Amino acid sequence: MIEKARAGEIDIILVKSISRFARNVIDLLSIIQELRVNGVEVLFEREGLSSLDVKCDSYLTMYAKFAEEEIVSMSKNVNWRNQKDFRDGRYKINASQMLGFRYDENRKVVIDEAGAKWIREIFKRYADGQPPAEIAEFLEENHVKTGVGNPKWSSSSVHAILRNEKYVGDAVMQKFYIEDSLTHRRVTNSGQKDKYYVKDGHEGIVDRSTWDKVQEMISANARKYKIFKGNSQDFVTEYTHFGYCPYCHGNYSAKWNRDVRMLYCGSNRTRKLCKNSESVFVEDLDRIIPIQIKKLKDNEPLFKEALLKVFEEDRSETQRNQIKALEGELEALRAKSIKFSRYKDPAFDDLKAEIKRSISLKAKEKMVIENEIITKMNPQARAKNIITELRNCPDDESIGDYEFKKLFKRVVIYKRDKLVFIIGNENMSKLPRKIEPSFTCCYKYKIRKTTFICNFGIYINR
C-alpha cells in the first residue's frame, strides 16, 4: 500500500485507528511526512485526524506512543498469564499438528488411535535398533503422513517424535519465548528463562519403560558420535555445517547410516537434488584433519609467510569497503537530519532525537571498525593468532576432543577424494570458483574392498 502511494496510485488512505497504522512513533512520523510531501492524505477514523493537517502531528505522536505502550502492556499481561499457567502445570497440546492426538467434539485433546499406532511403531522399531532413516522409509512406504499432513518423512522428523515428551504424557513448557513484544521475535529458550516440566499431565501414547529405553539409546548414540542436542528437534555434531558444498553452496549435515556416521549435502535431505555432491565418512575426517595439522606444523615458517601474503592483500580492500559503507550511511542520516531540522513543530522532536542518536551510533561503529582494522585486521596479528592455534593442536592420530574449528573454518567437499580446508575468513562467498590448495596431503581409505586415495590441502580465505 505504501509503495503504491509513493508511486502516485493512491490519493487517500483510510485507517481505522493510529494503532492499526503504526505502533512505533518514529516510523509513524517518517511515513506520514513522506506521504504528506507526495500529497497523499491519511485519515484516522477513530481519532478524527487528517495527516495533511500539520497541527495534528502532536496528537499523532501522542496516540502512537499510547499504541506502543498498549502493545507492551498487553504483552506483559499475556506473559504473566502464561507464567502463572506454567507454574500451575497448565499447558496446551497442539493436537492439530501432532500425529497420534486429536480434538474431540468438546475441543479436548484425546488419543487418535489411527495415528497412535504409528507412533508406537516408531518407538518400537527404534528400540529394536532400526535407525531413523529406515523408519522414515517405512512410514513413506505405508503412506503415513506427518502431523501436519506431509507425506515425506526424514530422519529429523522421526527424531523429533522420539524426543517429544508429550507422547509419554509429559510436557516441557517455555521451550521458546518472545524476545521483543513489538517485533514478536521467537527465540529458543537455552537457559535465559525458566523451563517447567510436568510429568503425567495427560494420557500418553507410549508407555514409560519404552520411552526411557529410547531416551537412553539416543543419549548413548549422542555420546558415541559426539552429538549435543541444540533443541528439541535438532541434533548436531562438531561437523554440522562444517562441510560446504561447492555445487549448490549448501551446508553438509550429519546422519547415521547404520553404525557409520556420515556427512551429506543438506540439499539431499529428502531426495537427491544436488547430484554432484558426495557423502564423506566422519571416521575418515577424524584421521584426515590430524594429517593436515601435522603438515602445517612441519612447514610452519612457510605457512606463516603464506598467511601474511594473503592478509596483506586483504587489508586495504576490507578497510576501503567497510569504511565506505559506513560513510554512506552517515551521509544519508545527516541529510535526513538537515531535512527534518526545518520543521519546528515539537511533534518532530522525537524523530530528530532518534536520527541524532543513529548518527552517533554509526560514528561509533565506524570508529570501532577502524580500530579493529588496526588491531584484529592487522596481518601480523591475524597470522599470529592462527599460528598460536596451530601450535595448540594436539599431535594425536585422531582429533579426539580437539575443537578443530578454531583452526579450520570450513571444509569444501568437492568429492569424497578431494577436500579443501578453509583457514582465515569463514565467509564462503569470497571463495574463487577454482581453488588451488596448498600444503597438500593424501590419505588412503577403503569402502568395502575398494581402496581410495583422498587428496586434500588448505586454502587461506581473505
Contacts in CASP RR format, 6 or more apart in sequence:
PFRMAT RR
TARGET T0000
AUTHOR 0000-0000-0000
METHOD contacts of the structure
MODEL  1
MIEKARAGEIDIILVKSISRFARNVIDLLSIIQELRVNGVEVLFEREGLS
SLDVKCDSYLTMYAKFAEEEIVSMSKNVNWRNQKDFRDGRYKINASQMLG
FRYDENRKVVIDEAGAKWIREIFKRYADGQPPAEIAEFLEENHVKTGVGN
PKWSSSSVHAILRNEKYVGDAVMQKFYIEDSLTHRRVTNSGQKDKYYVKD
GHEGIVDRSTWDKVQEMISANARKYKIFKGNSQDFVTEYTHFGYCPYCHG
NYSAKWNRDVRMLYCGSNRTRKLCKNSESVFVEDLDRIIPIQIKKLKDNE
PLFKEALLKVFEEDRSETQRNQIKALEGELEALRAKSIKFSRYKDPAFDD
LKAEIKRSISLKAKEKMVIENEIITKMNPQARAKNIITELRNCPDDESIG
DYEFKKLFKRVVIYKRDKLVFIIGNENMSKLPRKIEPSFTCCYKYKIRKT
TFICNFGIYINR
1 10 0 8 1.000
1 13 0 8 1.000
2 31 0 8 1.000
2 35 0 8 1.000
4 10 0 8 1.000
5 13 0 8 1.000
5 35 0 8 1.000
5 38 0 8 1.000
5 40 0 8 1.000
6 34 0 8 1.000
6 38 0 8 1.000
8 38 0 8 1.000
8 40 0 8 1.000
10 40 0 8 1.000
11 39 0 8 1.000
11 40 0 8 1.000
11 41 0 8 1.000
12 40 0 8 1.000
12 41 0 8 1.000
12 42 0 8 1.000
12 43 0 8 1.000
13 35 0 8 1.000
13 40 0 8 1.000
13 41 0 8 1.000
13 42 0 8 1.000
13 43 0 8 1.000
14 43 0 8 1.000
14 45 0 8 1.000
15 21 0 8 1.000
15 42 0 8 1.000
15 43 0 8 1.000
15 44 0 8 1.000
15 45 0 8 1.000
16 44 0 8 1.000
16 45 0 8 1.000
16 46 0 8 1.000
17 44 0 8 1.000
17 45 0 8 1.000
17 46 0 8 1.000
17 47 0 8 1.000
17 63 0 8 1.000
17 67 0 8 1.000
18 28 0 8 1.000
18 44 0 8 1.000
18 46 0 8 1.000
18 47 0 8 1.000
18 49 0 8 1.000
18 60 0 8 1.000
18 63 0 8 1.000
18 64 0 8 1.000
18 67 0 8 1.000
19 63 0 8 1.000
19 66 0 8 1.000
19 67 0 8 1.000
19 70 0 8 1.000
19 71 0 8 1.000
21 28 0 8 1.000
21 42 0 8 1.000
21 44 0 8 1.000
22 28 0 8 1.000
22 31 0 8 1.000
22 64 0 8 1.000
22 67 0 8 1.000
23 64 0 8 1.000
23 67 0 8 1.000
23 68 0 8 1.000
23 71 0 8 1.000
23 182 0 8 1.000
24 64 0 8 1.000
24 68 0 8 1.000
24 182 0 8 1.000
25 61 0 8 1.000
25 64 0 8 1.000
25 65 0 8 1.000
25 68 0 8 1.000
25 350 0 8 1.000
25 351 0 8 1.000
26 350 0 8 1.000
26 351 0 8 1.000
26 354 0 8 1.000
28 60 0 8 1.000
28 61 0 8 1.000
28 64 0 8 1.000
29 57 0 8 1.000
29 60 0 8 1.000
29 61 0 8 1.000
29 64 0 8 1.000
29 347 0 8 1.000
29 348 0 8 1.000
29 350 0 8 1.000
29 351 0 8 1.000
30 351 0 8 1.000
32 42 0 8 1.000
32 51 0 8 1.000
32 57 0 8 1.000
32 60 0 8 1.000
33 340 0 8 1.000
35 41 0 8 1.000
35 42 0 8 1.000
35 51 0 8 1.000
36 51 0 8 1.000
36 52 0 8 1.000
39 52 0 8 1.000
41 50 0 8 1.000
41 51 0 8 1.000
41 52 0 8 1.000
42 50 0 8 1.000
42 51 0 8 1.000
43 49 0 8 1.000
43 50 0 8 1.000
43 51 0 8 1.000
44 50 0 8 1.000
44 51 0 8 1.000
44 63 0 8 1.000
47 59 0 8 1.000
47 63 0 8 1.000
49 56 0 8 1.000
49 59 0 8 1.000
49 60 0 8 1.000
49 63 0 8 1.000
50 56 0 8 1.000
51 60 0 8 1.000
54 345 0 8 1.000
57 345 0 8 1.000
57 347 0 8 1.000
57 348 0 8 1.000
58 345 0 8 1.000
58 346 0 8 1.000
58 347 0 8 1.000
60 347 0 8 1.000
61 347 0 8 1.000
61 350 0 8 1.000
68 182 0 8 1.000
71 181 0 8 1.000
71 182 0 8 1.000
72 181 0 8 1.000
72 182 0 8 1.000
74 181 0 8 1.000
75 178 0 8 1.000
75 181 0 8 1.000
76 181 0 8 1.000
79 178 0 8 1.000
82 174 0 8 1.000
85 91 0 8 1.000
86 173 0 8 1.000
86 174 0 8 1.000
86 194 0 8 1.000
86 196 0 8 1.000
87 196 0 8 1.000
89 173 0 8 1.000
89 196 0 8 1.000
89 198 0 8 1.000
89 201 0 8 1.000
91 171 0 8 1.000
91 173 0 8 1.000
91 198 0 8 1.000
93 101 0 8 1.000
93 109 0 8 1.000
93 166 0 8 1.000
93 171 0 8 1.000
93 202 0 8 1.000
95 101 0 8 1.000
95 102 0 8 1.000
95 103 0 8 1.000
95 109 0 8 1.000
95 112 0 8 1.000
96 102 0 8 1.000
96 103 0 8 1.000
97 147 0 8 1.000
97 148 0 8 1.000
98 147 0 8 1.000
98 164 0 8 1.000
98 166 0 8 1.000
99 115 0 8 1.000
99 118 0 8 1.000
99 119 0 8 1.000
99 144 0 8 1.000
99 145 0 8 1.000
99 146 0 8 1.000
99 147 0 8 1.000
99 161 0 8 1.000
100 111 0 8 1.000
100 112 0 8 1.000
100 113 0 8 1.000
100 114 0 8 1.000
100 115 0 8 1.000
100 116 0 8 1.000
100 118 0 8 1.000
100 119 0 8 1.000
100 147 0 8 1.000
100 205 0 8 1.000
101 109 0 8 1.000
101 110 0 8 1.000
101 111 0 8 1.000
101 112 0 8 1.000
101 166 0 8 1.000
101 205 0 8 1.000
102 109 0 8 1.000
102 110 0 8 1.000
102 111 0 8 1.000
102 112 0 8 1.000
103 109 0 8 1.000
103 110 0 8 1.000
104 110 0 8 1.000
109 202 0 8 1.000
110 203 0 8 1.000
111 203 0 8 1.000
111 204 0 8 1.000
111 205 0 8 1.000
115 144 0 8 1.000
116 205 0 8 1.000
118 139 0 8 1.000
118 142 0 8 1.000
118 144 0 8 1.000
119 161 0 8 1.000
119 167 0 8 1.000
119 205 0 8 1.000
119 206 0 8 1.000
120 205 0 8 1.000
120 206 0 8 1.000
122 135 0 8 1.000
122 139 0 8 1.000
122 158 0 8 1.000
122 161 0 8 1.000
122 162 0 8 1.000
123 162 0 8 1.000
123 167 0 8 1.000
123 206 0 8 1.000
123 210 0 8 1.000
123 211 0 8 1.000
123 214 0 8 1.000
124 210 0 8 1.000
125 134 0 8 1.000
125 135 0 8 1.000
125 138 0 8 1.000
126 132 0 8 1.000
126 135 0 8 1.000
126 158 0 8 1.000
126 162 0 8 1.000
126 214 0 8 1.000
126 217 0 8 1.000
127 210 0 8 1.000
127 213 0 8 1.000
127 214 0 8 1.000
127 217 0 8 1.000
129 217 0 8 1.000
130 138 0 8 1.000
131 155 0 8 1.000
131 256 0 8 1.000
131 257 0 8 1.000
131 258 0 8 1.000
132 155 0 8 1.000
132 156 0 8 1.000
132 158 0 8 1.000
132 159 0 8 1.000
132 162 0 8 1.000
132 256 0 8 1.000
133 155 0 8 1.000
133 158 0 8 1.000
133 255 0 8 1.000
133 256 0 8 1.000
133 257 0 8 1.000
135 153 0 8 1.000
135 158 0 8 1.000
136 153 0 8 1.000
136 154 0 8 1.000
136 155 0 8 1.000
136 157 0 8 1.000
136 158 0 8 1.000
137 153 0 8 1.000
139 153 0 8 1.000
139 158 0 8 1.000
140 151 0 8 1.000
140 152 0 8 1.000
140 153 0 8 1.000
143 151 0 8 1.000
144 153 0 8 1.000
145 151 0 8 1.000
146 152 0 8 1.000
146 153 0 8 1.000
146 157 0 8 1.000
152 270 0 8 1.000
154 269 0 8 1.000
154 270 0 8 1.000
155 255 0 8 1.000
155 256 0 8 1.000
156 233 0 8 1.000
156 234 0 8 1.000
156 235 0 8 1.000
156 269 0 8 1.000
159 218 0 8 1.000
159 233 0 8 1.000
159 235 0 8 1.000
160 232 0 8 1.000
160 233 0 8 1.000
161 167 0 8 1.000
162 214 0 8 1.000
162 218 0 8 1.000
163 215 0 8 1.000
163 218 0 8 1.000
163 229 0 8 1.000
163 232 0 8 1.000
163 233 0 8 1.000
164 232 0 8 1.000
165 171 0 8 1.000
165 172 0 8 1.000
165 197 0 8 1.000
166 202 0 8 1.000
166 204 0 8 1.000
167 204 0 8 1.000
167 205 0 8 1.000
167 206 0 8 1.000
167 211 0 8 1.000
168 204 0 8 1.000
168 205 0 8 1.000
168 206 0 8 1.000
168 207 0 8 1.000
168 208 0 8 1.000
168 211 0 8 1.000
169 199 0 8 1.000
169 200 0 8 1.000
169 201 0 8 1.000
169 202 0 8 1.000
169 203 0 8 1.000
169 204 0 8 1.000
169 205 0 8 1.000
170 197 0 8 1.000
170 198 0 8 1.000
170 199 0 8 1.000
170 200 0 8 1.000
170 201 0 8 1.000
171 197 0 8 1.000
171 198 0 8 1.000
171 201 0 8 1.000
171 202 0 8 1.000
172 195 0 8 1.000
172 196 0 8 1.000
172 197 0 8 1.000
172 232 0 8 1.000
173 195 0 8 1.000
173 196 0 8 1.000
173 197 0 8 1.000
173 198 0 8 1.000
174 189 0 8 1.000
174 193 0 8 1.000
174 194 0 8 1.000
174 195 0 8 1.000
174 196 0 8 1.000
175 188 0 8 1.000
175 189 0 8 1.000
175 195 0 8 1.000
175 231 0 8 1.000
175 232 0 8 1.000
176 186 0 8 1.000
176 187 0 8 1.000
176 188 0 8 1.000
176 189 0 8 1.000
177 186 0 8 1.000
177 187 0 8 1.000
177 189 0 8 1.000
177 192 0 8 1.000
177 193 0 8 1.000
178 184 0 8 1.000
178 185 0 8 1.000
178 186 0 8 1.000
178 187 0 8 1.000
179 185 0 8 1.000
179 186 0 8 1.000
179 187 0 8 1.000
188 231 0 8 1.000
189 195 0 8 1.000
190 230 0 8 1.000
190 231 0 8 1.000
221 227 0 8 1.000
221 256 0 8 1.000
222 228 0 8 1.000
222 229 0 8 1.000
222 235 0 8 1.000
225 237 0 8 1.000
225 254 0 8 1.000
225 256 0 8 1.000
225 261 0 8 1.000
225 282 0 8 1.000
226 237 0 8 1.000
226 238 0 8 1.000
227 235 0 8 1.000
227 236 0 8 1.000
227 237 0 8 1.000
227 254 0 8 1.000
228 236 0 8 1.000
228 237 0 8 1.000
229 235 0 8 1.000
230 236 0 8 1.000
235 254 0 8 1.000
236 254 0 8 1.000
237 254 0 8 1.000
237 261 0 8 1.000
237 282 0 8 1.000
238 403 0 8 1.000
238 404 0 8 1.000
238 405 0 8 1.000
239 252 0 8 1.000
239 254 0 8 1.000
239 263 0 8 1.000
239 282 0 8 1.000
239 285 0 8 1.000
240 251 0 8 1.000
240 252 0 8 1.000
240 253 0 8 1.000
240 254 0 8 1.000
241 251 0 8 1.000
241 252 0 8 1.000
241 253 0 8 1.000
242 252 0 8 1.000
242 263 0 8 1.000
242 405 0 8 1.000
242 408 0 8 1.000
242 410 0 8 1.000
242 411 0 8 1.000
243 251 0 8 1.000
243 252 0 8 1.000
243 263 0 8 1.000
243 410 0 8 1.000
243 411 0 8 1.000
243 412 0 8 1.000
243 413 0 8 1.000
244 250 0 8 1.000
244 251 0 8 1.000
244 252 0 8 1.000
244 410 0 8 1.000
244 411 0 8 1.000
244 412 0 8 1.000
244 413 0 8 1.000
244 422 0 8 1.000
244 428 0 8 1.000
245 251 0 8 1.000
245 252 0 8 1.000
245 265 0 8 1.000
245 266 0 8 1.000
245 267 0 8 1.000
245 274 0 8 1.000
245 277 0 8 1.000
245 413 0 8 1.000
246 412 0 8 1.000
246 413 0 8 1.000
246 414 0 8 1.000
246 431 0 8 1.000
247 265 0 8 1.000
247 274 0 8 1.000
247 276 0 8 1.000
247 277 0 8 1.000
248 265 0 8 1.000
248 267 0 8 1.000
248 273 0 8 1.000
248 274 0 8 1.000
248 277 0 8 1.000
249 428 0 8 1.000
250 265 0 8 1.000
250 266 0 8 1.000
250 267 0 8 1.000
250 274 0 8 1.000
251 266 0 8 1.000
252 263 0 8 1.000
252 264 0 8 1.000
252 265 0 8 1.000
252 266 0 8 1.000
252 280 0 8 1.000
252 413 0 8 1.000
253 263 0 8 1.000
253 264 0 8 1.000
253 265 0 8 1.000
253 266 0 8 1.000
253 269 0 8 1.000
254 261 0 8 1.000
254 262 0 8 1.000
254 263 0 8 1.000
254 282 0 8 1.000
255 261 0 8 1.000
255 262 0 8 1.000
255 263 0 8 1.000
255 264 0 8 1.000
256 262 0 8 1.000
260 281 0 8 1.000
260 283 0 8 1.000
261 281 0 8 1.000
261 282 0 8 1.000
261 283 0 8 1.000
262 279 0 8 1.000
262 280 0 8 1.000
262 281 0 8 1.000
262 282 0 8 1.000
263 279 0 8 1.000
263 280 0 8 1.000
263 281 0 8 1.000
263 282 0 8 1.000
263 285 0 8 1.000
263 413 0 8 1.000
264 277 0 8 1.000
264 279 0 8 1.000
265 274 0 8 1.000
265 277 0 8 1.000
265 279 0 8 1.000
265 413 0 8 1.000
266 274 0 8 1.000
267 273 0 8 1.000
267 274 0 8 1.000
267 277 0 8 1.000
268 274 0 8 1.000
268 277 0 8 1.000
277 413 0 8 1.000
278 413 0 8 1.000
278 415 0 8 1.000
278 416 0 8 1.000
279 416 0 8 1.000
280 413 0 8 1.000
280 416 0 8 1.000
280 419 0 8 1.000
281 445 0 8 1.000
284 443 0 8 1.000
284 445 0 8 1.000
284 454 0 8 1.000
285 411 0 8 1.000
286 398 0 8 1.000
286 399 0 8 1.000
286 400 0 8 1.000
287 397 0 8 1.000
287 398 0 8 1.000
287 443 0 8 1.000
288 419 0 8 1.000
288 441 0 8 1.000
288 443 0 8 1.000
288 454 0 8 1.000
288 456 0 8 1.000
289 399 0 8 1.000
289 404 0 8 1.000
289 408 0 8 1.000
289 421 0 8 1.000
290 394 0 8 1.000
290 395 0 8 1.000
290 396 0 8 1.000
290 397 0 8 1.000
290 398 0 8 1.000
290 399 0 8 1.000
291 441 0 8 1.000
291 443 0 8 1.000
292 408 0 8 1.000
292 421 0 8 1.000
292 439 0 8 1.000
292 441 0 8 1.000
292 456 0 8 1.000
292 457 0 8 1.000
292 458 0 8 1.000
293 390 0 8 1.000
293 393 0 8 1.000
293 407 0 8 1.000
294 395 0 8 1.000
295 439 0 8 1.000
295 440 0 8 1.000
295 441 0 8 1.000
295 457 0 8 1.000
296 303 0 8 1.000
296 390 0 8 1.000
296 439 0 8 1.000
296 458 0 8 1.000
297 390 0 8 1.000
297 391 0 8 1.000
297 393 0 8 1.000
297 395 0 8 1.000
299 439 0 8 1.000
300 387 0 8 1.000
300 390 0 8 1.000
302 439 0 8 1.000
303 387 0 8 1.000
303 390 0 8 1.000
303 439 0 8 1.000
304 383 0 8 1.000
304 387 0 8 1.000
306 438 0 8 1.000
306 460 0 8 1.000
307 379 0 8 1.000
307 382 0 8 1.000
307 383 0 8 1.000
307 386 0 8 1.000
307 387 0 8 1.000
307 423 0 8 1.000
307 460 0 8 1.000
308 379 0 8 1.000
308 380 0 8 1.000
308 383 0 8 1.000
310 460 0 8 1.000
310 462 0 8 1.000
311 379 0 8 1.000
311 382 0 8 1.000
311 383 0 8 1.000
311 460 0 8 1.000
311 462 0 8 1.000
312 379 0 8 1.000
313 462 0 8 1.000
314 379 0 8 1.000
314 425 0 8 1.000
314 462 0 8 1.000
315 373 0 8 1.000
315 377 0 8 1.000
315 378 0 8 1.000
315 379 0 8 1.000
317 462 0 8 1.000
318 373 0 8 1.000
318 377 0 8 1.000
318 462 0 8 1.000
319 370 0 8 1.000
319 373 0 8 1.000
319 377 0 8 1.000
322 369 0 8 1.000
322 373 0 8 1.000
323 366 0 8 1.000
323 369 0 8 1.000
323 370 0 8 1.000
326 362 0 8 1.000
326 365 0 8 1.000
326 366 0 8 1.000
326 369 0 8 1.000
327 366 0 8 1.000
329 362 0 8 1.000
330 359 0 8 1.000
330 362 0 8 1.000
330 363 0 8 1.000
330 366 0 8 1.000
333 355 0 8 1.000
333 358 0 8 1.000
333 359 0 8 1.000
333 362 0 8 1.000
334 359 0 8 1.000
336 355 0 8 1.000
337 352 0 8 1.000
337 355 0 8 1.000
337 356 0 8 1.000
337 359 0 8 1.000
340 348 0 8 1.000
340 351 0 8 1.000
340 352 0 8 1.000
340 355 0 8 1.000
341 352 0 8 1.000
375 381 0 8 1.000
376 382 0 8 1.000
382 424 0 8 1.000
386 407 0 8 1.000
386 423 0 8 1.000
386 424 0 8 1.000
389 406 0 8 1.000
389 407 0 8 1.000
390 407 0 8 1.000
392 406 0 8 1.000
393 402 0 8 1.000
393 404 0 8 1.000
393 407 0 8 1.000
394 400 0 8 1.000
394 402 0 8 1.000
396 402 0 8 1.000
407 423 0 8 1.000
408 421 0 8 1.000
408 422 0 8 1.000
408 423 0 8 1.000
408 458 0 8 1.000
409 422 0 8 1.000
409 423 0 8 1.000
409 424 0 8 1.000
409 425 0 8 1.000
409 426 0 8 1.000
409 461 0 8 1.000
410 421 0 8 1.000
410 422 0 8 1.000
410 426 0 8 1.000
410 428 0 8 1.000
411 419 0 8 1.000
411 420 0 8 1.000
411 421 0 8 1.000
411 422 0 8 1.000
412 419 0 8 1.000
412 420 0 8 1.000
412 421 0 8 1.000
412 422 0 8 1.000
412 431 0 8 1.000
412 435 0 8 1.000
412 459 0 8 1.000
413 419 0 8 1.000
414 420 0 8 1.000
416 452 0 8 1.000
416 454 0 8 1.000
417 452 0 8 1.000
417 453 0 8 1.000
417 454 0 8 1.000
417 455 0 8 1.000
418 454 0 8 1.000
418 455 0 8 1.000
418 456 0 8 1.000
419 454 0 8 1.000
419 455 0 8 1.000
419 456 0 8 1.000
419 457 0 8 1.000
420 435 0 8 1.000
420 437 0 8 1.000
420 456 0 8 1.000
420 457 0 8 1.000
420 458 0 8 1.000
420 459 0 8 1.000
421 456 0 8 1.000
421 457 0 8 1.000
421 458 0 8 1.000
421 459 0 8 1.000
422 428 0 8 1.000
422 431 0 8 1.000
422 458 0 8 1.000
422 459 0 8 1.000
422 461 0 8 1.000
423 458 0 8 1.000
423 459 0 8 1.000
423 460 0 8 1.000
423 461 0 8 1.000
424 460 0 8 1.000
424 461 0 8 1.000
424 462 0 8 1.000
425 461 0 8 1.000
425 462 0 8 1.000
426 461 0 8 1.000
427 461 0 8 1.000
430 461 0 8 1.000
430 462 0 8 1.000
431 459 0 8 1.000
431 461 0 8 1.000
435 459 0 8 1.000
436 459 0 8 1.000
437 456 0 8 1.000
437 457 0 8 1.000
437 458 0 8 1.000
437 459 0 8 1.000
438 457 0 8 1.000
438 458 0 8 1.000
438 459 0 8 1.000
438 460 0 8 1.000
439 457 0 8 1.000
439 458 0 8 1.000
440 455 0 8 1.000
440 456 0 8 1.000
440 457 0 8 1.000
441 455 0 8 1.000
441 456 0 8 1.000
441 457 0 8 1.000
442 453 0 8 1.000
442 454 0 8 1.000
442 455 0 8 1.000
442 456 0 8 1.000
443 453 0 8 1.000
443 454 0 8 1.000
443 456 0 8 1.000
444 451 0 8 1.000
444 452 0 8 1.000
444 453 0 8 1.000
444 454 0 8 1.000
445 451 0 8 1.000
445 452 0 8 1.000
445 454 0 8 1.000
446 452 0 8 1.000
END
